[in-house]
Protein backbone atom coordinates (compact mmCIF):
# COMPACT_ATOMS: atom_id res chain seq x y z
CA UNK A 1 0.00 0.00 0.00
CA UNK A 2 2.89 2.33 0.77
CA UNK A 3 4.11 1.87 -2.80
CA UNK A 4 0.82 3.19 -4.17
CA UNK A 5 0.99 6.31 -1.99
CA UNK A 6 4.66 7.01 -2.69
CA UNK A 7 4.03 7.05 -6.43
CA UNK A 8 2.45 10.49 -6.05
CA UNK A 9 3.32 11.71 -2.53
CA UNK A 10 6.18 11.74 -0.03
CA UNK A 11 6.72 13.11 3.47
CA UNK A 12 8.89 12.09 6.44
CA UNK A 13 7.28 9.11 8.24
CA UNK A 14 5.07 8.13 5.29
CA UNK A 15 5.47 4.39 5.98
CA UNK A 16 4.42 4.78 9.63
CA UNK A 17 1.42 6.97 8.75
CA UNK A 18 0.17 4.66 6.01
CA UNK A 19 0.54 1.65 8.35
CA UNK A 20 -1.52 3.39 11.06
CA UNK A 21 -4.20 4.31 8.53
CA UNK A 22 -4.49 0.73 7.28
CA UNK A 23 -4.69 -0.70 10.82
CA UNK A 24 -7.56 1.65 11.65
CA UNK A 25 -9.53 1.12 8.44
CA UNK A 26 -12.12 -1.70 8.57
CA UNK A 27 -12.32 -1.98 4.80
CA UNK A 28 -8.52 -2.24 4.49
CA UNK A 29 -8.52 -5.07 7.06
CA UNK A 30 -11.19 -7.02 5.15
CA UNK A 31 -9.57 -6.74 1.72
CA UNK A 32 -6.68 -9.13 1.22
CA UNK A 33 -3.93 -9.02 -1.37
CA UNK A 34 -3.46 -12.00 -3.66
CA UNK A 35 -1.02 -14.52 -2.27
CA UNK A 36 -0.75 -16.64 -5.42
CA UNK A 37 1.60 -15.88 -8.28
CA UNK A 38 0.32 -14.10 -11.34
CA UNK A 39 -0.43 -16.58 -14.11
CA UNK A 40 2.25 -16.90 -16.77
CA UNK A 41 1.89 -17.01 -20.52
CA UNK A 42 -0.48 -19.55 -22.01
CA UNK A 43 1.10 -22.60 -23.57
CA UNK A 44 -0.34 -24.38 -26.56
CA UNK A 45 -1.51 -27.92 -26.00
CA UNK A 46 0.01 -30.81 -27.86
CA UNK A 47 -1.55 -31.61 -31.22
CA UNK A 48 -2.74 -35.23 -31.28
CA UNK A 49 -0.92 -37.44 -33.78
CA UNK A 50 -3.76 -39.90 -34.44
CA UNK A 51 -7.54 -39.57 -34.53
CA UNK A 52 -9.35 -40.56 -31.34
CA UNK A 53 -6.13 -40.36 -29.32
CA UNK A 54 -7.51 -37.47 -27.21
CA UNK A 55 -11.23 -37.10 -26.68
CA UNK A 56 -13.60 -35.11 -24.52
CA UNK A 57 -16.72 -36.70 -23.04
CA UNK A 58 -19.69 -34.85 -21.53
CA UNK A 59 -23.35 -35.36 -20.70
CA UNK A 60 -26.20 -33.00 -21.54
CA UNK A 61 -28.90 -33.66 -18.95
CA UNK A 62 -32.30 -32.44 -17.78
CA UNK A 63 -33.84 -32.80 -21.24
CA UNK A 64 -37.49 -33.67 -21.93
CA UNK A 65 -38.00 -37.44 -22.05
CA UNK A 66 -38.31 -38.83 -25.57
CA UNK A 67 -38.52 -42.60 -26.16
CA UNK A 68 -37.33 -43.18 -22.59
CA UNK A 69 -34.17 -41.07 -23.04
CA UNK A 70 -33.56 -37.81 -21.17
CA UNK A 71 -29.84 -37.12 -21.67
CA UNK A 72 -27.24 -37.01 -24.43
CA UNK A 73 -23.70 -38.37 -24.26
CA UNK A 74 -21.36 -36.13 -26.28
CA UNK A 75 -17.98 -37.53 -27.37
CA UNK A 76 -15.63 -35.27 -29.35
CA UNK A 77 -12.27 -36.03 -30.99
CA UNK A 78 -9.74 -33.21 -30.54
CA UNK A 79 -7.88 -33.78 -33.82
CA UNK A 80 -10.72 -34.20 -36.31
CA UNK A 81 -13.35 -32.27 -34.32
CA UNK A 82 -15.65 -35.20 -35.05
CA UNK A 83 -18.50 -35.43 -32.56
CA UNK A 84 -20.83 -38.29 -31.65
CA UNK A 85 -24.16 -37.69 -29.89
CA UNK A 86 -25.71 -40.70 -28.15
CA UNK A 87 -29.19 -40.61 -26.57
CA UNK A 88 -29.17 -42.08 -23.07
CA UNK A 89 -30.72 -41.77 -19.63
CA UNK A 90 -29.57 -39.40 -16.89
CA UNK A 91 -29.00 -42.21 -14.38
CA UNK A 92 -26.42 -44.00 -16.57
CA UNK A 93 -23.86 -45.88 -14.49
CA UNK A 94 -20.14 -46.20 -15.24
CA UNK A 95 -20.78 -49.66 -16.63
CA UNK A 96 -23.55 -48.27 -18.83
CA UNK A 97 -21.21 -45.53 -20.06
CA UNK A 98 -18.67 -48.14 -21.12
CA UNK A 99 -21.37 -50.01 -23.05
CA UNK A 100 -22.54 -46.80 -24.75
CA UNK A 101 -19.00 -45.94 -25.70
CA UNK A 102 -18.25 -49.43 -27.01
CA UNK A 103 -21.44 -49.76 -28.99
CA UNK A 104 -21.66 -46.24 -30.47
CA UNK A 105 -18.19 -44.77 -30.86
C-alpha positions as CSV (number, residue, x, y, z in Angstrom):
1,X,0.0,0.0,0.0
2,X,2.9,2.3,0.8
3,X,4.1,1.9,-2.8
4,X,0.8,3.2,-4.2
5,X,1.0,6.3,-2.0
6,X,4.7,7.0,-2.7
7,X,4.0,7.1,-6.4
8,X,2.5,10.5,-6.1
9,X,3.3,11.7,-2.5
10,X,6.2,11.7,0.0
11,X,6.7,13.1,3.5
12,X,8.9,12.1,6.4
13,X,7.3,9.1,8.2
14,X,5.1,8.1,5.3
15,X,5.5,4.4,6.0
16,X,4.4,4.8,9.6
17,X,1.4,7.0,8.7
18,X,0.2,4.7,6.0
19,X,0.5,1.7,8.4
20,X,-1.5,3.4,11.1
21,X,-4.2,4.3,8.5
22,X,-4.5,0.7,7.3
23,X,-4.7,-0.7,10.8
24,X,-7.6,1.7,11.7
25,X,-9.5,1.1,8.4
26,X,-12.1,-1.7,8.6
27,X,-12.3,-2.0,4.8
28,X,-8.5,-2.2,4.5
29,X,-8.5,-5.1,7.1
30,X,-11.2,-7.0,5.1
31,X,-9.6,-6.7,1.7
32,X,-6.7,-9.1,1.2
33,X,-3.9,-9.0,-1.4
34,X,-3.5,-12.0,-3.7
35,X,-1.0,-14.5,-2.3
36,X,-0.7,-16.6,-5.4
37,X,1.6,-15.9,-8.3
38,X,0.3,-14.1,-11.3
39,X,-0.4,-16.6,-14.1
40,X,2.3,-16.9,-16.8
41,X,1.9,-17.0,-20.5
42,X,-0.5,-19.5,-22.0
43,X,1.1,-22.6,-23.6
44,X,-0.3,-24.4,-26.6
45,X,-1.5,-27.9,-26.0
46,X,0.0,-30.8,-27.9
47,X,-1.6,-31.6,-31.2
48,X,-2.7,-35.2,-31.3
49,X,-0.9,-37.4,-33.8
50,X,-3.8,-39.9,-34.4
51,X,-7.5,-39.6,-34.5
52,X,-9.4,-40.6,-31.3
53,X,-6.1,-40.4,-29.3
54,X,-7.5,-37.5,-27.2
55,X,-11.2,-37.1,-26.7
56,X,-13.6,-35.1,-24.5
57,X,-16.7,-36.7,-23.0
58,X,-19.7,-34.9,-21.5
59,X,-23.4,-35.4,-20.7
60,X,-26.2,-33.0,-21.5
61,X,-28.9,-33.7,-18.9
62,X,-32.3,-32.4,-17.8
63,X,-33.8,-32.8,-21.2
64,X,-37.5,-33.7,-21.9
65,X,-38.0,-37.4,-22.1
66,X,-38.3,-38.8,-25.6
67,X,-38.5,-42.6,-26.2
68,X,-37.3,-43.2,-22.6
69,X,-34.2,-41.1,-23.0
70,X,-33.6,-37.8,-21.2
71,X,-29.8,-37.1,-21.7
72,X,-27.2,-37.0,-24.4
73,X,-23.7,-38.4,-24.3
74,X,-21.4,-36.1,-26.3
75,X,-18.0,-37.5,-27.4
76,X,-15.6,-35.3,-29.4
77,X,-12.3,-36.0,-31.0
78,X,-9.7,-33.2,-30.5
79,X,-7.9,-33.8,-33.8
80,X,-10.7,-34.2,-36.3
81,X,-13.3,-32.3,-34.3
82,X,-15.7,-35.2,-35.0
83,X,-18.5,-35.4,-32.6
84,X,-20.8,-38.3,-31.7
85,X,-24.2,-37.7,-29.9
86,X,-25.7,-40.7,-28.1
87,X,-29.2,-40.6,-26.6
88,X,-29.2,-42.1,-23.1
89,X,-30.7,-41.8,-19.6
90,X,-29.6,-39.4,-16.9
91,X,-29.0,-42.2,-14.4
92,X,-26.4,-44.0,-16.6
93,X,-23.9,-45.9,-14.5
94,X,-20.1,-46.2,-15.2
95,X,-20.8,-49.7,-16.6
96,X,-23.6,-48.3,-18.8
97,X,-21.2,-45.5,-20.1
98,X,-18.7,-48.1,-21.1
99,X,-21.4,-50.0,-23.1
100,X,-22.5,-46.8,-24.8
101,X,-19.0,-45.9,-25.7
102,X,-18.2,-49.4,-27.0
103,X,-21.4,-49.8,-29.0
104,X,-21.7,-46.2,-30.5
105,X,-18.2,-44.8,-30.9
